[in-house]
Amino acid sequence: MVNEINGYRRSLGARSRESIVTVHRTGIGNRLLAALPPADLGLLTPYFQKVSFETDAVLVRSGDELDPVYFPHSGAIAFMLDMPDGQSVATTLMGREGALASFSVLGPALSSVTAIARMAGTASMISAAKFRAAYAQSTAIRNVVQVHARAVLLQLQHVAACNALHRVDGRMARWLLQLHDRVPNDLLPVTQEALAQLLGVRRTTVTLTMSKLREAGAVPSDRRGFIEIDRARLERVACDCYALMQHNIDRMYCQELSEPQPADRPFRQSVIGASEGADGESRCASRAGK
């Protein structure tokens, strides 16, 4: 990935519109891009580069300029807040429902967090300058950025409250569920060291907490950098923050973005249901509102 990004910084080659549109139409693409009308998406696609990132790759460091902008298609990226004493803790987790460095539309700025890939994936990458130019031209792009900004703020608020009020086992269950939302199976490629960084605790605390989750049947196995989960049992262990946060973000996406195909919904388990209209298109609908 480093070579790809360095190559990007030297020369951002144009991408064909067909390649990225094909990704999003087959249900693999980024959720924000999937919500854009073709004409607005066309303001971005000629400048996209498709990149891959490995687990533990650093996409942006604290203090670096927010450039380029990444639209993940897969994987999971954690925003880590680095403390003066060398410790760090995760503030948010982002997958294909978001865009890394999208706040660069406000103007050149330095990142306050370090963005680390917790799960390998792919993304469409564009320079901050090109993204700002498209943002200025498109009401639809401005809308998806605003919705995304509110979703990030909501997650920040929930994580802050959760860190202050809830026990480590409930918080670990929440992070595991958030990671699980972004992978296709129940085997999570995440280490205990990575979990310790997400939680802002020592590795020994993670080991003890993982033992409790195994006893509860929420984590059937944990070995060699992979954690197998039982989602139903893990949800019972998790604090209330997870369900509330996902419900609020799902509702926000469904109400304020164009309706995606079911595979493009922001998260795996959603309180917001998707129903099909007569034309076969997916409709987001709140069960509570019916």
N, C-alpha and C positions, 0 to 999 in steps of 0.2 A: 504493500500500500504506500509506503514512503516514496518509492520510485514513481508511483502513479501521481501522487500529490505534487512531488517536486516537478514532474513533467508538466503538470497542470500550471504550476506557478510560472514555468518558463514560457509556455504557450498553451492557451486554452483552445484546443481544436473544436471546431463546430461539430455537433452531433446531428444526425439526420432526424427529422421530426418523426419519421415512421418508427424508429427503434424504441423511443420512449413511450410513444402512444400505444404501441403493441404491448409493452409491459403493463401499462395501467389498465388497458382494456381486458387483459386476460386475468385480472384480479390479483396481480402480483405487486402492483405498484404502490407508490406512496399515497396515503389517504388524502392529503391536501391537494396533490396534483390531480387525483381522480375526481375531485370536486370542481375542477376548473372547466369551463366551456372550452371547446377546441381552439377558438380564436385566441383566448387568453393564454392557454397552455402553449400556443404557438409562439408567444413572446419569449418563452423560456427555452423550449426544446432545442433550438439551433445552437445554444451555448452550453448544453449539458454535456458532461463527461460521466460515463458510468465507471464507478470505482468500487473496489471491494476492500473490506477492512477485516483484519483478523482480531480474535479475542485479545484484549489488553492493548490494542492499538490506541494511541493518543491522537484524537482528531483535532483538538485545540487545547492549548495550555492556558492556565490562568495568567493574564497579563498579555497574551497574544491578541493581535487584531482579529476581529470577527470576520474572517475572510479565508476560504470561501464559505458558501452556504451549502449544506448537505440536506438532501431529501432522501431519507432511508427507505429502501424497499423491503429490507429484511434486517434481522439482527436487533440488538438492544444496546443503547448508549446511555451511560450513567453520567450525570453532572456531579462532579465531586468538588466540594468546597475544602480547600486546603487551609489548615490552621497554622499559626506561627510556630507551634510546638512540633510540627511535622505530622500531626494526625490529619485525617481527612474523613469526610462523611458525605454520603450521597444526599442530594437534595431533590433530584427528579430522575426519572427513567424515561427514555424516549425510544420509540420504534418507528414503524412506517406511518404512524398517525401524526408525526411531527416533522419539524425542519430545524436542524442545528444551525445556529447563527442567523436565523431569520430576522432577529431584532436589528441586524445591520441595516435594515431599511431606514432606521432613524438617523443614520449617518455613521461614518467611521467611528468605531469604538473598540475598546479592549475587553476581553472576556474576563468575567469575575470568577469563573469556574474552570476546571479542567474536565474536558469531555473524553471519557474512556469507553471503548467498546467492551461491554461485558459479554456480548455474544457476537460472533462473526456475522457479517452480512454484506449487503451491497447498498449503494446509494447513487443518486444522480447529483452531481456537483456542478455548481455555477459560481462565477465570481460575484462578490458582493456588489460591485459596481453594476454589472449586468442585471442583477436581481433588483437593485434599487431603481434602475431605469424602467424595468417591466412593472414594478410596483407603482411607479408614478403614472403609468399609462393605463392601468387596469383596475377597475373597481372590484372585480372578482378576486384578483390577487390580494388586494388590500383587505378584502373580507376574510379570506382564509388565514391571512397572517394575524388579523385581529382575533379571530376565533381561537387560533392556536395559542396566541399570547394569553388569552383568558384561561385556556386549559392548563397551560404551564403554571400560571399564577395559582389556580385552584389546587394543582398538585403540590406546589410549594407550601400552601397553607395547610393542607392535610398532613403532609410529611412533618412539618414543624410541630403541629399539635400532637401527632402520633409519637414523635420522638420524646416529647415532654411528658406524655400522660400514660403511655402503654408499655407493657413488659416486653422484654427482648423476644420471647417466643412468638408473641402476636405480631411484632414488627417483622421478624424474620419470615413468618408465614406470608405477610403482606408482600414483601419483596419477591419471594418465590412465586407467588401468584402473578405478580406483575411481569416477571420474567417468563412465566408459563404462557401468558397471553401473547407472547411474541415468538413462540416456537411451535412447530407442528406436532409435537408429541410430548409424552410425560417424562422424558429423560432430558434434564436440563444440563447443558455443558457449562457448569459453573463450579468453581472451587470454594472451599471453606475460606480461603484467604480473601477471595473476591467478596464473599458474603460479609466478612469482617469489615472490609472497607465500606461496603454499602451501609452497614449498620453503625459504623464508627465505634466498634468494640474490639476487644482483643480476640485473637484466634482461639484461646482457651474457652472464652465465653461462647463462641460459635460451636465448638465441639460439644460442650455441655448442653447447649440448646438443641443441637441436632439430635442428641441422644434422646431428649424429651420428645421431639417430633417423631422419632422412630418408634418410641414406646406407644405413642398415640396412633401409630399406623399411617401418619401423614407423609412420612418419608420412608418407603419400604427399603431403599438402599442408598448408600452414599459412598462412592468409591472412585478412585482414579479420575477425579475432576468431573464426575457426572453425578447428579442428584436425581433420583427417581422420586416422583411425587404421586400421591393419591389426592387428586384435586378436591374431591368432596370432603375428605377428612381434613385437608389443609385449610379449606374454607371455614371449617368449624373452629379451628385453632386461631385463625387470623382475627385481628381486632376489627372492629366495625368500620375502620377507616377505609379498608379496601373496597367493600361493597358500596359505601356511600360515595367515595371518590369516583369509582368507575361509573356509577349510575349518573352522577352529575356531568361527567365528561361525555358519556354516551349521549345524554339528552342534549347537551350543547351542540355536539357534532350533528346529530340528527335534525335538530331544529334549525340550525343556522348554516349548514352546508348542504349542497345538492346531495340528494339521496344516492349512495353508492350501491354497488352490488353487494350481496351479503358477505362475500369474502373480503370486502374492503372495509367492513365496519372496524372501528378503532380497536376493539378488544374482542377476545374469544368469547367470554361469558358476558352477556350484556343484559341489563335490566330493560334496555330499550329493544323492543322486538322489531323485526323487519317483516313486513307483509308484502305480498305481491299484488300489484294492480292488474287491471284487465290487459294492459299492454305488456305485461311480463316484467316490468321494471320493479325494483325493490323500493319499498316505502318504509321509512322509519316511523314507528308509532310507539308512544308511551303507553304501557299497559295501565299505568296509574291514571292516565288521562282519559281512558275509555269508560 
